[in-house]
Amino acid sequence: MISSVTKLRVDNEDFLVASMIERCPRSMMIRELLQNALEAAATAPEGRRRVEFSVLPVEGTRKLAIWNSGTGLSGEELFRMCDIASSIRKETGLDRNFGMGAKVASLPSNQRGLRYRSARQGEVGEVVIGKFNGVYGRLLRPGGDGRPAEVIDAGEAARAEGRRTGEDWTEVVLLGNAAAQDTVSDPYNGRPRVGPRWLVDAIGQRFFRFPEGVEILLQPGIAGLKAPHRLTSLATRLARLARYEAVHTPEGITIHYAYDPAHPTLADANASQGGGPESASSLAALVHQDEMYGVLSGQAWRREAPSFGIPFVARHVTILVELPSDYPVQPEAYREFLRYRSETQAQVKLLDFAGLVTRHQPGWLAKLLADASPAAAYAAEVQEELRQMLEQMGVARRRPRQSPPLPKEPPAPRQGEPRPPAEPKPVPLENAPAIFLLRDPAELADRDLLHRAACYYPETHQLHVNLTYGAVGEMARMLLATAPEGMDAERVAEAAQLQAERGMVLRIARGLAYALAKRGRPQEWKEPHLRAALSPEVLTLIADDIRTGWAEAEAGLARALGDAEVGQPAPELQPA
């Protein structure tokens, strides 16, 4: 059969190479370099599989070096390895090796050069790639015969730096973008700036497990270390905790739940997970093929934690959703995130699995969260009123992200007589949301509620209310002005505060009920409109409407104080 196809070619090769390199996220550099080193180290004899990060002086400036044991590269292989989409002893594929990761991810931050050295069967070759005279390529230097060469003999130089040449290994040195750039502490030349722990965090927030039998060593000078340190993977550190459980779901997904309680000092926190410079901070992430994606840590994790059924103590809870290797996802071109294997190739987000994480929450974690939840006498009353409102309005239950948006199988063709359409299943009515009443400044800051009254989490149907919001204090002040004279001041203040809190929570809850009733009307209320109606900003405006609940709050205060006289006009509001 005669082919009627001619292959597409690259017209402007220099532009294509530069475009691929300079669009790559800089943050992927360590992932790509370490992944290559781990794969090579796995080929070394058992007990000698090692990757080292160390400080190497080059022309008087500290440069970061990554060294690994395992089968080295010959001179010819070093030359071929430098080309885009070239892989040595690896199978290329969209879900395997792209043949461009380490080079493409490292060159934007090392245009002055990446120095590769590799020992293979007693010979040490060296090649430097970078951006020279405006073009990305191999640097030509005098070879053994004096003629310009891309790959030169570096055996003597390697021995001078303390490397053994009688065994196979490979080393990469980051020369950076300037001769005076310290790539140990400033790998991106200030764009972006990084802290002293940047390397440890780059490894710890990407690699969930390390290959069996391969050790990763940080030599003195890395992350402020005074002595060599062997890194411990997050998977190993979590398994050491007293409160840790891996839950296997029917979908083949494993969800890791871990709780590390508060510790007096950061050193104590690190000691609880085995010690060392590894971070003991909580986080949440997707895990696929032992690597983490979409990592949420710090404030970002604490803000999103209620969507995963963690309304409190998120500072001490870690959640990891591990997808099986055959799950229908694949990394995007630069491996920064995952995409679904579907027609739209949508980005895989951790929030897609929020419902799964909530449903499979272990009993010990649920009890711990329940014990940490503050309560108020009026919370049950508010929930009951909400339930009645939702029932009267016929609001249907709706939970986003209860299962990930996997590609659907096409329906099987029908045979024989056509089947009558199935009766639609009745949609259950919405129940009252769980209400969490917050006062702690740290908890409020975690939810970005210091200056807002409330936040609704649709994934878990939770309403979080800020009881320190200014509308509470303003109504309490107004109520105090109406109290009978001569009564115990402390009792009056407590009653006024309670009624002010109750009133604001009721206003917010009622407003939320009306907003929830707008769901299921796509022609009138589209998703952007619903997001706005359920937003913290709208709930805050509802809380600000003190006048609406004035009569009810005043009557409540009168009952609390045993005074039947009600109906006084509300005092004038003071300008903010």
BELLINUR-V643696 format. One line per field, one symbol per residue. ss: DSSP state (H for helix, E for strand, C for the rest). burial: + if it has 16 or more other C-alpha atoms within 10 Angstrom, else -. A space follows every 10 residues. Layout:
# BELLINUR-V643696
ss: ???
burial: ???
This chain:
# BELLINUR-V643696
ss: CCCCCCCCCC CCHHHHHHHH HHCCCHHHHH HHHHHHHHHH HCCCCCCCCE EEEEEEEECC EEEEEEEEEC CCCCHHHHHH HCCCCCCCCC CECCCCECCC HHHHHHHCCC CCCEEEEEEE CCEEEEEEEE EECCEEEECC EECCCCCEEC CEECHHHHHH CCCCCCCCEE EEEECCCCCC CCCCCCCCCC CCCCCCCHHH HHHHCCECCC CCCCEEEECC CHHHCCCCEE CCCHHHHHHC CCEEEEEECC CCCEEEEEEC CCCCCHHHHH HHCCCCCCCC CCEEEEEECC EEEEEEEHHH HHHHHHHHCC CCCHHHEEEE EEECCCCCEE ECCCCCCEEE CCCCCCECCH HHHHHHHHHC CCHHHHHHHH HHCCCCCCHH HHHHHHHHHH HHCCCECCCC CCCCCCCCCC CCCCCCCCCC CCCCCCCCEC CCCEEEEECC HHHHHHCCCC CCCEEEECCC CEEEEECCCH HHHHHHHHHH CCCCCCCCHH HHHHHHHHHH HHHHHHHHHH HHHHHHCCCC CCCCCCHHHH HHHCCHHHHH HHHHCHHHHH HHHHHHHHHH HCCCCCCCCC CCCCCC
burial: ---------- ------++-- +--+-+-+++ ++++--++++ ++-+---+++ ++++++---- -+++++++++ +++++-+++- ++++-++--- -------+++ ++++++++++ ++++++++++ --++++++++ +----++++- ---------+ +++++--+-- ----+-++++ +++++++-+- +++++++++- -------+++ +-++++++++ ---++++++- +++-----+- ++++--++-- +--++++--- --++++++++ --------++ -++++-++++ -+++++++-+ +++++++-+- ++++++++++ ++++++++++ ++++----++ +-++++++++ +-----++++ ++++++++-- +---+---+- --------+- -++-+++-++ ----++-+-- ++-+------ ---------- --------++ +++-++++-- --++-+++++ -+++++++++ ++++++++++ ++++++++++ -++------- -++-++++++ ++++++++++ +++++++++- ---------+ --++++++++ -+++-+--++ --++++++-+ +--------+ ------
